[in-house]
């Protein structure tokens, strides 16, 4: 989920910004996108002069062109291609994306990707929102290989160009942006022996972020996206530029045909991305294709990754999950949103980045010659809108059981996200969209009624964190809620069930506040854990006193025989909800309890002897699982069976610390005994 699009950019507030005022660039409003181009979409629209004087503002000098196949630079081996590969740079970009390896997330559940650089570095993907994931990958590749690159946003009626030449309008440097060549270093000429010994660091870049919640804890305490960019770019000018691109541009700008173009489904390739546009002036979602295979029978198979808001490491999705995304009408389909806008008319769907070329003396975002036959005019609404249905036939068949498990996995993932960020409207909306599909599937394939589905798969939390109307609810702009607030909200909702089943209280804004939850936090000694509402993304609905609930087609909680849900008691090890906050434990037995969406982390000091970690619990009360990682975050052992115990034994043990991760399968919770043994 990426940041919502503001009605207007606050240029007056930013006019005084300079390169010496780094804080002024953090978490600014995004620039607006342009309108659909129609026929102009086919040729590209000229941008800045290709022969202009950018000596002060440029972040890198262009040395290669995207079409190059046989130049000295193009013939060299690279990240995912051998010497004399015959590939152009756009094809190499796809090869690089396709080379990503799946790895367990170090900041949350599930799998993410490992990012590789031309300097032999391999790092876990950073926490980003979804559009920023796509932009960082493309912009970084262009910077590494000194390729022409730019993206466009609109400041009122003016085009603002973010590219290798800096951040400029047609009339000059924009809005006090840095003059990258003058203000920052380029260490890309450093010898390998030197940077392998000591990686050069830019303290200014390392101190800066992109948006609230972008802490890259695996790099070190307090480090944010700027530090990640510093780690992957020898050219610090490029790192500073890309940070600002991530701040000012988002999913709406990726829908802009000045930056990307629409593709026919058969042309799907690794490195492309799927863009959801839920409203013309609302939220969006960007998913990057990391695997795309053309099968012999004309079918396709694909996997994608996506970041989130608040920022998260990109989540790696399976083929069935990816098919579900590509067949969703929010990706440019022919149906309408709640405001009556047709999805195919507002810029969503399968996209590919344009390539910058010198056309008639102007940098122009065009496309590779081979892509011309695959292009769809952005105003050809019939062809744009037909794609979700076409993908339903092209992407591999999924059995009813796989579809059911995929939908249940989506529901569980959205519940977990809510357990960390209870205000998340996108997670609530996505959970209910998955339930809508589940109702249809279970009726048609398994003969289950809607009530039977709810009775089998609904939880009390679904009713407390009911779906809200994104465009009318100020809660949807609030990204700083956290796991402690989730626990407060759920505890309060459970207390109201003590004297008999009642309609669960919904966590939402009422009369301009969240008073009942804040008061309960104070009454239970947790006032300091309650965070006041803040406008963490552009929020046109900020003045609405009340959130608007979406229409709910579920079975009422009490009609399901709902009773007071069992509470979950935080144990003495809290707050150990992340690897960074792991509680230190010694050899022996330790009693603990894991709550839904509130994973437990422990740190164990190893001494070289064989190490055994186990948990014992009552499986019937909740299925708990166990994972052990080394200090770098690499998983060295896991246990996820279906008995009353899970155990990991490490026979080859180095000194140092190991991290133990205990979590509930699909949001399960329960008490357990953690046992740590040596020898």
Secondary structure per residue as TSV (DSSP state, phi and psi in degrees):
chain	resnum	aa	ss	phi	psi
A	1	X	-	360.0	131.4
A	2	X	-	-111.3	170.5
A	3	X	-	-63.8	144.0
A	4	X	-	-68.9	160.0
A	5	X	-	-95.0	128.2
A	6	X	-	-72.1	157.8
A	7	X	S	-70.2	-35.3
A	8	X	S	-150.9	147.6
A	9	X	-	-79.7	140.1
A	10	X	-	-86.1	69.1
A	11	X	H	-66.9	-34.0
A	12	X	H	-63.6	-38.6
A	13	X	H	-69.0	-25.6
A	14	X	H	-98.5	-4.1
A	15	X	T	-61.6	-27.4
A	16	X	T	-90.0	2.7
A	17	X	-	-67.0	143.2
A	18	X	-	-136.1	170.8
A	19	X	T	-64.5	-17.5
A	20	X	T	-89.7	5.3
A	21	X	-	-123.9	68.9
A	22	X	G	-62.6	-33.8
A	23	X	G	-63.5	-27.5
A	24	X	G	-66.8	-19.1
A	25	X	G	-91.2	-8.6
A	26	X	T	-75.1	134.9
A	27	X	T	54.6	42.9
A	28	X	-	-77.8	165.0
A	29	X	-	-68.1	149.7
A	30	X	-	-78.2	153.3
A	31	X	-	-77.5	152.4
A	32	X	B	-74.6	154.5
A	33	X	-	-87.6	167.8
A	34	X	-	-86.4	177.2
A	35	X	-	-82.4	167.2
A	36	X	-	-63.1	143.8
A	37	X	-	-93.8	-24.7
A	38	X	G	68.8	-129.9
A	39	X	G	-61.7	-34.3
A	40	X	G	-62.0	-20.7
A	41	X	G	-58.7	-28.8
A	42	X	G	-77.4	-24.4
A	43	X	T	-108.2	-17.2
A	44	X	-	85.1	153.8
A	45	X	-	-113.6	126.5
A	46	X	E	-56.0	141.1
A	47	X	E	-109.4	-128.2
A	48	X	E	-79.3	160.2
A	49	X	E	-59.9	136.5
A	50	X	T	-79.6	-9.1
A	51	X	T	-116.7	14.7
A	52	X	S	-67.9	165.7
A	53	X	-	-90.7	100.9
A	54	X	-	-114.7	23.4
A	55	X	T	-56.9	-36.8
A	56	X	T	-82.9	-36.1
A	57	X	T	-96.0	-17.8
A	58	X	-	-67.8	144.6
A	59	X	S	-91.4	-28.0
A	60	X	S	-156.1	156.6
A	61	X	-	-91.7	130.5
A	62	X	-	-69.8	124.7
A	63	X	-	-119.0	-17.1
A	64	X	B	-130.3	160.3
A	65	X	-	-119.2	147.9
A	66	X	T	-57.7	-29.6
A	67	X	T	-79.6	-13.1
A	68	X	-	-59.1	131.4
A	69	X	S	-124.5	-28.9
A	70	X	S	-125.6	16.7
A	71	X	S	-78.9	169.2
A	72	X	H	-58.7	-42.8
A	73	X	H	-67.4	-39.9
A	74	X	H	-68.1	-26.5
A	75	X	H	-79.7	-14.2
A	76	X	S	-71.9	151.0
A	77	X	-	-68.4	153.5
A	78	X	-	-144.6	-154.9
A	79	X	S	-56.9	-41.3
A	80	X	S	-141.8	26.1
A	81	X	-	-146.6	150.9
A	82	X	-	-89.3	178.2
A	83	X	T	-65.4	142.8
A	84	X	T	55.0	44.8
A	85	X	-	-69.0	-24.5
A	86	X	-	76.1	3.8
A	87	X	-	-86.7	146.4
A	88	X	-	-83.9	173.8
A	89	X	H	-70.4	-28.6
A	90	X	H	-67.7	-39.0
A	91	X	H	-68.3	-34.7
A	92	X	H	-67.5	-36.9
A	93	X	H	-58.1	-45.0
A	94	X	H	-62.8	-40.1
A	95	X	H	-62.4	-41.2
A	96	X	H	-62.0	-47.8
A	97	X	H	-59.7	-41.2
A	98	X	H	-68.7	-15.4
A	99	X	T	-86.1	-7.5
A	100	X	-	-59.1	138.6
A	101	X	E	-100.4	145.1
A	102	X	E	-78.8	139.8
A	103	X	E	-148.2	149.0
A	104	X	E	-60.2	139.7
A	105	X	-	-64.1	141.3
A	106	X	S	-95.9	-4.9
A	107	X	S	-117.8	-12.8
A	108	X	S	-156.8	-162.0
A	109	X	S	-86.4	168.8
A	110	X	S	79.7	-170.3
A	111	X	E	-107.4	151.5
A	112	X	E	-132.6	-163.8
A	113	X	E	-116.4	157.1
A	114	X	E	-99.8	131.6
A	115	X	E	-100.0	132.2
A	116	X	E	-109.7	150.0
A	117	X	-	-122.8	163.7
A	118	X	T	-64.6	-11.0
A	119	X	T	-101.2	18.7
A	120	X	S	81.0	9.7
A	121	X	-	-87.0	140.5
A	122	X	E	-127.0	121.4
A	123	X	E	-130.8	151.5
A	124	X	E	-61.7	150.3
A	125	X	-	-59.7	147.3
A	126	X	-	-78.2	160.4
A	127	X	E	-71.8	119.6
A	128	X	E	-144.1	164.6
A	129	X	-	-81.0	175.5
A	130	X	H	-69.8	-44.4
A	131	X	H	-66.4	-36.6
A	132	X	H	-63.3	-31.2
A	133	X	H	-59.9	-49.4
A	134	X	H	-64.3	-42.2
A	135	X	H	-68.2	-44.1
A	136	X	H	-60.3	-41.7
A	137	X	H	-63.0	-48.7
A	138	X	H	-69.1	-45.6
A	139	X	H	-66.4	-38.8
A	140	X	H	-65.6	-43.3
A	141	X	H	-59.8	-44.9
A	142	X	H	-61.6	-40.5
A	143	X	H	-68.5	-43.3
A	144	X	H	-58.0	-41.3
A	145	X	T	-105.1	15.2
A	146	X	T	51.8	51.3
A	147	X	B	-99.9	151.1
A	148	X	-	-66.5	137.6
A	149	X	-	-155.7	136.1
A	150	X	E	-159.9	154.2
A	151	X	E	-126.4	156.8
A	152	X	E	-122.0	136.9
A	153	X	E	-130.9	170.0
A	154	X	E	-116.2	126.3
A	155	X	E	-101.1	95.9
A	156	X	T	64.2	-121.1
A	157	X	T	-96.3	-1.4
A	158	X	E	-92.6	137.6
A	159	X	E	-78.3	134.0
A	160	X	E	-114.8	126.0
A	161	X	E	-104.4	122.5
A	162	X	E	-107.9	109.4
A	163	X	E	-161.3	-167.9
A	164	X	T	-58.2	-23.9
A	165	X	T	-87.2	-2.2
A	166	X	E	116.0	-156.3
A	167	X	E	-120.9	105.4
A	168	X	E	-141.5	160.9
A	169	X	E	-109.3	-179.9
A	170	X	T	-62.6	-21.6
A	171	X	T	-98.2	-2.4
A	172	X	E	140.4	-166.5
A	173	X	E	-59.9	136.7
A	174	X	-	-92.5	126.3
A	175	X	T	54.2	37.8
A	176	X	T	72.3	20.0
A	177	X	-	-64.8	157.5
A	178	X	-	-59.8	152.5
A	179	X	-	-98.0	93.0
A	180	X	H	-58.0	-43.4
A	181	X	H	-66.2	-31.2
A	182	X	H	-83.7	-37.0
A	183	X	H	-91.6	-22.1
A	184	X	S	-132.1	165.9
A	185	X	-	-90.7	156.0
A	186	X	B	-124.3	107.5
A	187	X	-	-99.6	15.7
A	188	X	T	-69.0	-11.8
A	189	X	T	-86.2	1.0
A	190	X	S	-66.2	141.5
A	191	X	-	-69.8	147.5
A	192	X	H	-57.4	-39.2
A	193	X	H	-60.7	-32.7
A	194	X	H	-77.2	-47.9
A	195	X	H	-74.7	-23.9
A	196	X	H	-70.8	-29.5
A	197	X	H	-77.8	-47.9
A	198	X	S	-144.3	111.2
A	199	X	-	-70.2	127.6
A	200	X	-	-68.6	140.1
A	201	X	-	-124.6	143.2
A	202	X	-	-108.8	106.3
A	203	X	H	-62.8	-34.0
A	204	X	H	-66.6	-45.4
A	205	X	H	-63.6	-41.5
A	206	X	H	-67.0	-19.3
A	207	X	T	-89.9	-0.8
A	208	X	-	-114.6	154.0
A	209	X	-	-121.0	-170.6
A	210	X	S	-115.5	-44.3
A	211	X	S	-158.8	168.2
A	212	X	T	-55.4	132.7
A	213	X	T	90.0	8.4
A	214	X	-	-94.0	31.2
A	215	X	-	-66.8	126.9
A	216	X	-	-99.1	76.3
A	217	X	G	-62.5	-25.7
A	218	X	G	-70.6	-13.6
A	219	X	G	-88.0	-22.8
A	220	X	-	145.9	158.5
A	221	X	T	-58.3	132.3
A	222	X	T	77.8	-2.0
A	223	X	-	-82.8	142.1
A	224	X	-	-122.7	-161.7
A	225	X	H	-61.8	-33.8
A	226	X	H	-58.8	-38.3
A	227	X	H	-66.5	-37.2
A	228	X	H	-64.0	-44.9
A	229	X	H	-62.0	-35.6
A	230	X	H	-64.4	-33.2
A	231	X	H	-75.5	-24.1
A	232	X	H	-108.3	-1.2
A	233	X	-	-128.0	119.4
A	234	X	S	-69.8	-35.1
A	235	X	B	-80.6	100.0
A	236	X	H	-69.4	-23.5
A	237	X	H	-60.4	-42.9
A	238	X	H	-63.8	-40.9
A	239	X	H	-60.2	-43.7
A	240	X	H	-64.8	-41.8
A	241	X	H	-62.3	-49.1
A	242	X	H	-63.4	-36.8
A	243	X	H	-57.2	-42.1
A	244	X	H	-72.8	-33.3
A	245	X	H	-60.5	-43.2
A	246	X	H	-64.9	-32.0
A	247	X	H	-71.7	-44.5
A	248	X	H	-93.7	-19.5
A	249	X	-	-118.5	147.1
A	250	X	-	-146.4	-157.2
A	251	X	H	-62.6	-34.4
A	252	X	H	-63.4	-36.4
A	253	X	H	-71.0	-27.5
A	254	X	H	-74.3	-20.8
A	255	X	H	-78.0	-16.8
A	256	X	S	-71.0	126.5
A	257	X	T	-71.8	-4.3
A	258	X	T	-71.7	-19.6
A	259	X	T	-111.6	-31.2
A	260	X	E	-140.4	172.7
A	261	X	E	-140.2	158.6
A	262	X	E	-81.8	144.6
A	263	X	E	-121.5	149.9
A	264	X	-	-70.5	149.1
A	265	X	G	-58.6	-35.1
A	266	X	G	-65.1	-18.0
A	267	X	G	-89.1	2.9
A	268	X	-	-48.6	132.2
A	269	X	-	-142.5	151.0
A	270	X	T	-55.2	136.3
A	271	X	T	98.7	-18.3
A	272	X	-	-70.1	174.2
A	273	X	E	-145.9	153.6
A	274	X	E	-101.9	131.4
A	275	X	E	-117.8	120.5
A	276	X	E	-87.3	133.4
A	277	X	E	-123.1	107.8
A	278	X	S	-85.3	-21.8
A	279	X	-	-162.5	154.5
A	280	X	T	-61.3	-38.1
A	281	X	T	-120.5	42.1
A	282	X	S	-133.9	-150.1
A	283	X	-	-79.6	163.1
A	284	X	E	-143.1	178.1
A	285	X	E	-153.2	134.7
A	286	X	E	-123.4	129.2
A	287	X	E	-124.4	122.9
A	288	X	E	-92.1	131.1
A	289	X	E	-80.2	116.9
A	290	X	E	-105.4	-11.6
A	291	X	E	-142.7	127.9
A	292	X	E	-143.8	117.3
A	293	X	E	-123.0	131.1
A	294	X	E	-93.7	113.5
A	295	X	-	-84.6	158.9
A	296	X	T	-59.3	-28.6
A	297	X	T	-88.6	15.5
A	298	X	S	85.2	-2.3
A	299	X	-	-81.5	165.0
A	300	X	E	-121.5	152.9
A	301	X	E	-135.1	135.3
A	302	X	E	-145.4	155.4
A	303	X	E	-135.1	145.7
A	304	X	E	-130.8	168.9
A	305	X	E	-129.4	154.6
A	306	X	E	-148.7	141.0
A	307	X	-	-83.9	-172.7
A	308	X	-	-150.5	174.9
A	309	X	S	-131.6	121.3
A	310	X	S	-56.8	159.4
A	311	X	-	-56.2	142.7
A	312	X	E	-145.9	153.9
A	313	X	E	-60.3	140.2
A	314	X	-	-54.5	129.4
A	315	X	E	-88.4	128.3
A	316	X	E	-88.0	123.8
A	317	X	-	-105.7	149.7
A	318	X	-	-74.2	171.4
A	319	X	H	-60.3	-45.3
A	320	X	H	-61.7	-39.2
A	321	X	H	-65.2	-39.6
A	322	X	H	-66.5	-41.1
A	323	X	H	-59.9	-41.0
A	324	X	H	-59.3	-38.8
A	325	X	H	-65.5	-46.2
A	326	X	H	-71.1	-17.5
A	327	X	T	-100.0	7.6
A	328	X	-	-85.5	131.6
A	329	X	G	-65.3	-17.1
A	330	X	G	-64.5	-16.8
A	331	X	G	-88.2	47.8
A	332	X	T	86.8	22.3
A	333	X	-	-75.4	-179.5
A	334	X	S	-87.7	-1.6
A	335	X	S	-91.3	-177.4
A	336	X	B	-117.8	157.4
A	337	X	-	-86.5	-174.9
A	338	X	T	-67.3	-16.1
A	339	X	T	-95.9	3.6
A	340	X	S	86.9	5.7
A	341	X	-	-80.1	135.5
A	342	X	B	-81.9	127.3
A	343	X	G	-57.0	-38.0
A	344	X	G	-67.1	-14.7
A	345	X	G	-94.1	-3.6
A	346	X	T	-120.2	13.5
A	347	X	T	100.5	11.1
A	348	X	-	-87.3	178.0
A	349	X	E	116.4	-168.9
A	350	X	E	-71.0	127.8
A	351	X	E	-129.9	157.9
A	352	X	E	-134.7	141.9
A	353	X	E	-64.4	138.7
A	354	X	-	-71.4	161.8
A	355	X	E	-114.3	136.2
A	356	X	E	-80.2	130.3
A	357	X	E	-133.3	155.5
A	358	X	E	-84.4	105.2
A	359	X	E	-117.7	110.2
A	360	X	T	61.8	30.0
A	361	X	T	88.5	6.0
A	362	X	E	-126.7	138.2
A	363	X	E	-64.7	125.3
A	364	X	E	-132.8	126.3
A	365	X	E	-77.5	101.9
A	366	X	E	-113.9	-143.1
A	367	X	-	-146.7	167.5
A	368	X	-	-68.9	147.9
A	369	X	G	-56.1	-36.9
A	370	X	G	-68.0	-15.3
A	371	X	G	-86.8	-10.0
A	372	X	G	-58.7	-38.7
A	373	X	G	-73.1	-13.3
A	374	X	G	-101.0	-1.9
A	375	X	E	-79.3	145.5
A	376	X	E	-121.6	126.2
A	377	X	-	-53.3	131.9
A	378	X	T	-68.7	-12.2
A	379	X	T	-104.3	9.0
A	380	X	-	-85.8	76.5
A	381	X	H	-62.9	-30.3
A	382	X	H	-66.3	-46.2
A	383	X	H	-71.5	-38.8
A	384	X	H	-61.1	-47.5
A	385	X	H	-70.8	-19.4
A	386	X	H	-78.6	-13.5
A	387	X	H	-66.1	-41.8
A	388	X	H	-56.4	-41.5
A	389	X	H	-67.6	-36.6
A	390	X	H	-65.3	-39.8
A	391	X	H	-65.0	-30.0
A	392	X	H	-60.0	-34.1
A	393	X	H	-86.5	-28.0
A	394	X	H	-84.6	-38.7
A	395	X	B	-80.1	140.9
A	396	X	-	-48.6	153.1
A	397	X	-	-64.1	141.6
A	398	X	-	-123.7	127.1
A	399	X	-	-68.0	158.1
A	400	X	H	-55.5	-37.9
A	401	X	H	-66.5	-40.7
A	402	X	H	-65.0	-41.3
A	403	X	H	-63.4	-43.7
A	404	X	H	-59.3	-48.9
A	405	X	H	-66.3	-34.7
A	406	X	H	-63.0	-46.0
A	407	X	H	-65.0	-41.0
A	408	X	H	-65.5	-34.3
A	409	X	H	-65.5	-40.3
A	410	X	H	-62.6	-45.7
A	411	X	H	-60.2	-44.2
A	412	X	H	-64.1	-40.3
A	413	X	H	-64.5	-39.9
A	414	X	H	-70.5	-34.8
A	415	X	H	-63.8	-41.8
A	416	X	H	-62.7	-41.3
A	417	X	H	-61.7	-43.2
A	418	X	H	-63.2	-31.8
A	419	X	H	-67.6	-19.0
A	420	X	H	-100.4	-30.8
A	421	X	-	-136.3	76.8
A	422	X	T	-64.5	-14.4
A	423	X	T	-83.8	-6.1
A	424	X	-	-61.6	109.5
A	425	X	H	-76.3	-31.8
A	426	X	H	-65.3	-37.4
A	427	X	H	-68.1	-40.0
A	428	X	H	-62.9	-45.4
A	429	X	H	-63.4	-44.3
A	430	X	H	-67.1	-35.9
A	431	X	H	-61.2	-45.5
A	432	X	H	-71.4	-32.8
A	433	X	H	-62.9	-39.0
A	434	X	H	-66.8	-38.9
A	435	X	H	-63.7	-39.6
A	436	X	H	-59.2	-42.5
A	437	X	H	-67.7	-37.5
A	438	X	H	-64.1	-40.0
A	439	X	H	-56.8	-47.9
A	440	X	H	-65.6	-45.7
A	441	X	H	-62.1	-48.3
A	442	X	H	-69.0	-30.9
A	443	X	H	-69.4	-47.2
A	444	X	H	-76.2	-34.9
A	445	X	H	-105.5	-23.8
A	446	X	H	-125.1	-0.2
A	447	X	-	67.8	26.0
A	448	X	-	-97.9	135.6
A	449	X	-	-76.2	166.9
A	450	X	H	-57.6	-43.0
A	451	X	H	-64.5	-38.1
A	452	X	H	-66.6	-36.4
A	453	X	H	-63.5	-47.5
A	454	X	H	-62.0	-41.2
A	455	X	H	-64.6	-32.9
A	456	X	H	-83.6	-38.1
A	457	X	H	-119.4	-14.0
A	458	X	-	-75.0	148.8
A	459	X	-	-123.6	162.6
A	460	X	H	-57.1	-37.8
A	461	X	H	-59.6	-32.7
A	462	X	H	-59.0	-35.8
A	463	X	H	-78.3	-34.6
A	464	X	H	-69.9	-40.5
A	465	X	T	-103.8	61.2
A	466	X	-	-68.8	156.9
A	467	X	-	-65.8	135.7
A	468	X	B	-114.5	156.0
A	469	X	-	-75.7	112.2
A	470	X	T	-57.1	-41.2
A	471	X	T	-81.9	-7.7
A	472	X	T	-120.5	1.4
A	473	X	-	-116.9	114.0
A	474	X	G	-60.5	-27.1
A	475	X	G	-54.7	-31.0
A	476	X	G	-67.7	-15.1
A	477	X	G	-93.4	2.0
A	478	X	-	-103.9	107.2
A	479	X	-	-106.1	-1.0
A	480	X	-	-94.6	6.6
A	481	X	-	-68.2	160.8
A	482	X	-	-147.5	-178.9
A	483	X	H	-64.4	-33.7
A	484	X	H	-66.4	-39.2
A	485	X	H	-66.8	-38.2
A	486	X	H	-56.5	-44.5
A	487	X	H	-65.0	-40.6
A	488	X	H	-61.8	-47.7
A	489	X	H	-59.4	-47.9
A	490	X	H	-68.9	-39.1
A	491	X	H	-60.6	-43.6
A	492	X	H	-62.6	-45.1
A	493	X	H	-61.1	-36.0
A	494	X	H	-69.8	-34.4
A	495	X	H	-62.9	-30.8
A	496	X	T	-72.8	-11.7
A	497	X	T	-93.4	-1.2
A	498	X	T	-62.1	-33.6
A	499	X	T	-99.6	14.6
A	500	X	S	131.8	159.0
A	501	X	-	-68.4	126.4
A	502	X	-	-129.9	166.2
A	503	X	-	-59.5	123.0
A	504	X	-	-59.7	138.6
A	505	X	-	-68.0	138.6
A	506	X	-	-97.3	135.4
A	507	X	-	-76.8	106.6
A	508	X	S	-160.6	169.1
A	509	X	-	-81.4	132.7
A	510	X	B	-135.7	128.7
A	511	X	T	53.5	38.0
A	512	X	T	78.5	11.5
A	513	X	B	-154.3	-178.5
A	514	X	-	-127.4	46.1
A	515	X	H	-60.2	-43.1
A	516	X	H	-63.5	-34.9
A	517	X	H	-75.9	-42.4
A	518	X	H	-63.7	-40.6
A	519	X	H	-64.0	-40.0
A	520	X	H	-65.8	-39.2
A	521	X	H	-59.0	-43.8
A	522	X	H	-65.8	-41.5
A	523	X	H	-67.2	-23.5
A	524	X	T	-105.4	17.7
A	525	X	T	75.0	21.5
A	526	X	-	-120.9	26.4
A	527	X	G	-57.5	-36.7
A	528	X	G	-68.1	-19.2
A	529	X	G	-85.4	-11.2
A	530	X	-	-88.9	124.5
A	531	X	-	-102.2	132.0
A	532	X	-	-69.0	153.2
A	533	X	-	-58.6	141.6
A	534	X	-	-143.7	151.0
A	535	X	-	-85.5	90.6
A	536	X	-	-89.3	-7.4
A	537	X	S	-146.7	163.2
A	538	X	-	-54.3	131.2
A	539	X	-	-138.0	80.8
A	540	X	T	-58.2	-25.1
A	541	X	T	-89.5	14.0
A	542	X	T	-55.7	-31.9
A	543	X	T	-83.9	-5.6
A	544	X	-	-67.7	126.1
A	545	X	S	-71.5	-30.7
A	546	X	S	-124.2	139.1
A	547	X	-	-68.6	157.2
A	548	X	-	-110.7	117.6
A	549	X	B	-72.5	143.8
A	550	X	-	-73.4	163.1
A	551	X	-	-68.9	132.6
A	552	X	-	-107.8	124.2
A	553	X	-	-102.4	12.9
A	554	X	S	-79.8	168.6
A	555	X	-	-78.9	135.1
A	556	X	-	-57.3	143.3
A	557	X	G	-54.8	-47.7
A	558	X	G	-70.3	-24.3
A	559	X	G	-70.6	-18.5
A	560	X	G	-84.9	4.5
A	561	X	T	79.8	24.1
A	562	X	-	-58.7	134.0
A	563	X	-	-125.4	177.8
A	564	X	-	-57.0	116.2
A	565	X	-	-67.7	144.8
A	566	X	-	-62.3	132.9
A	567	X	-	-78.1	167.9
A	568	X	-	-126.8	123.0
A	569	X	-	-94.8	125.5
A	570	X	-	-67.9	134.5
A	571	X	-	-89.6	-177.9
A	572	X	T	-71.8	-12.2
A	573	X	T	-85.9	-10.2
A	574	X	-	-65.5	146.9
A	575	X	S	-100.0	98.1
A	576	X	-	-112.8	54.8
A	577	X	-	-92.7	1.6
A	578	X	S	-147.6	165.6
A	579	X	G	-61.7	-34.0
A	580	X	G	-68.8	-23.8
A	581	X	G	-108.4	22.9
A	582	X	-	-57.5	136.3
A	583	X	E	-84.8	134.0
A	584	X	E	-77.6	130.0
A	585	X	-	-129.5	151.2
A	586	X	-	-104.0	-179.2
A	587	X	S	-61.1	146.1
A	588	X	E	124.1	-167.1
A	589	X	E	-105.3	142.8
A	590	X	E	-139.8	124.5
A	591	X	E	-88.0	134.1
A	592	X	E	-149.9	174.9
A	593	X	E	-144.3	133.1
A	594	X	E	-106.5	131.6
A	595	X	B	-101.5	158.1
A	596	X	T	-57.0	123.0
A	597	X	T	73.6	7.0
A	598	X	B	-124.6	71.6
A	599	X	-	-59.9	157.1
A	600	X	E	-109.5	138.6
A	601	X	E	-127.7	138.2
A	602	X	E	-132.3	151.7
A	603	X	E	-115.9	130.9
A	604	X	E	-123.4	129.4
A	605	X	E	-85.7	123.1
A	606	X	E	-95.9	152.4
A	607	X	E	-125.1	16.7
A	608	X	S	97.0	-17.5
A	609	X	S	-80.2	162.3
A	610	X	-	-55.5	137.3
A	611	X	E	-120.3	128.5
A	612	X	E	-120.8	125.8
A	613	X	E	-117.3	130.8
A	614	X	E	-144.3	156.3
A	615	X	E	-128.1	142.0
A	616	X	E	-124.1	140.0
A	617	X	-	-163.8	176.4
A	618	X	-	-98.3	105.8
A	619	X	G	-59.1	-35.3
A	620	X	G	-62.9	-24.1
A	621	X	G	-88.4	-11.3
A	622	X	-	160.7	129.7
A	623	X	-	-85.2	109.6
A	624	X	E	-102.9	149.9
A	625	X	E	-129.7	166.1
A	626	X	E	-136.7	140.3
A	627	X	E	-143.2	142.5
A	628	X	E	-124.8	132.5
A	629	X	E	-124.5	157.7
A	630	X	-	-84.4	-176.5
A	631	X	T	-65.0	-23.7
A	632	X	T	-81.4	-8.6
A	633	X	S	98.1	-2.8
A	634	X	-	-74.0	133.2
A	635	X	E	-72.9	124.3
A	636	X	E	-110.8	-7.3
A	637	X	E	-174.6	146.7
A	638	X	E	-150.5	157.0
A	639	X	E	-146.1	120.0
A	640	X	-	-141.5	53.1
A	641	X	-	-83.8	-158.6
A	642	X	S	-130.1	27.0
A	643	X	S	-105.6	-167.2
A	644	X	S	-89.1	3.4
A	645	X	E	-138.7	151.2
A	646	X	E	-132.8	139.8
A	647	X	E	-147.5	142.5
A	648	X	E	-130.5	129.6
A	649	X	E	-119.9	127.6
A	650	X	E	-108.1	113.9
A	651	X	S	-87.7	-30.7
A	652	X	S	-104.4	105.5
A	653	X	-	-123.4	125.6
A	654	X	-	-91.3	169.8
A	655	X	E	-70.5	173.2
A	656	X	E	103.2	-160.8
A	657	X	E	-113.2	147.2
A	658	X	E	-119.7	147.4
A	659	X	E	-107.2	134.5
A	660	X	E	-110.4	125.6
A	661	X	E	-115.8	116.8
A	662	X	E	-112.0	129.0
A	663	X	E	-149.7	159.2
A	664	X	E	-93.2	133.7
A	665	X	G	-68.9	126.8
A	666	X	G	51.5	42.3
A	667	X	G	82.5	9.2
A	668	X	-	-62.6	155.4
A	669	X	-	-140.5	162.3
A	670	X	E	161.7	166.9
A	671	X	E	-83.7	155.2
A	672	X	E	-156.9	165.9
A	673	X	E	-113.4	122.6
A	674	X	E	-93.8	126.4
A	675	X	E	-118.3	130.7
A	676	X	E	-121.4	123.2
A	677	X	E	-136.4	147.7
A	678	X	E	-117.8	150.4
A	679	X	-	89.8	360.0
